[in-house]
Amino acid sequence: MADYQEMDVQTPEVVALLSKIAACAEANGLAKAAVYMPGILKSLQIKRMGASDKFRTFASEAEARAWLEE
């Protein structure tokens, strides 16, 4: 789980790097990654990082934790 509440919208280069990191994590057994943050633009950037069944964004920490515990 990651708290991106304070993270700014990132450049395409940063999103590309995060996508590579996400692919590496998934290849090494990542089951789920939950990110909570406000804002649609930041959420869309995170969704581009990986498969929607593995990487999801949430408006609150409670929602993120609930999904991780499923």
C-alpha positions in Angstrom: 0.0 0.0 0.0 1.2 3.5 -0.8 0.1 6.9 0.4 0.3 9.3 -2.5 -1.7 12.1 -0.9 1.2 14.5 -1.1 2.6 13.3 -4.4 2.4 15.7 -7.3 1.4 14.9 -10.8 4.5 13.3 -12.4 6.2 13.8 -15.7 5.9 11.1 -18.4 9.5 10.0 -17.7 8.7 9.4 -14.0 5.5 7.5 -14.9 7.6 5.3 -17.4 10.1 4.6 -14.6 7.4 3.7 -12.1 5.9 1.4 -14.8 9.2 -0.5 -15.1 9.4 -0.8 -11.3 5.8 -2.1 -11.2 6.5 -4.7 -14.0 9.6 -5.9 -12.0 7.6 -6.2 -8.8 4.8 -8.1 -10.6 7.4 -10.4 -12.2 8.8 -11.1 -8.7 5.5 -12.1 -7.2 3.6 -8.9 -6.4 0.0 -9.9 -5.7 -1.6 -6.5 -5.2 -0.6 -2.8 -5.0 -3.1 -0.3 -3.5 -2.5 3.4 -3.7 -4.7 6.0 -2.0 -4.7 9.6 -3.2 -7.0 12.4 -4.0 -7.3 13.6 -7.6 -8.3 12.0 -10.9 -5.1 12.9 -12.8 -2.8 11.3 -10.3 -5.1 8.3 -10.2 -4.9 7.9 -14.0 -1.1 8.0 -13.9 -1.0 5.2 -11.4 -3.5 3.1 -13.4 -1.0 3.2 -16.3 1.6 1.5 -14.2 0.2 -1.9 -14.3 -2.6 -4.4 -14.8 -5.9 -3.2 -13.2 -6.3 -6.4 -11.3 -2.9 -5.8 -9.5 -2.7 -2.0 -9.3 -5.7 0.0 -8.0 -6.2 3.4 -6.7 -8.5 4.5 -3.8 -9.8 7.7 -2.3 -9.1 6.6 1.2 -6.7 4.4 3.2 -9.6 2.3 4.6 -10.8 1.4 1.0 -7.2 0.5 0.1 -6.8 -1.8 3.1 -10.1 -3.4 2.6 -9.2 -4.3 -1.0 -5.8 -5.7 0.0 -7.4 -7.9 2.6 -9.9 -9.5 0.1 
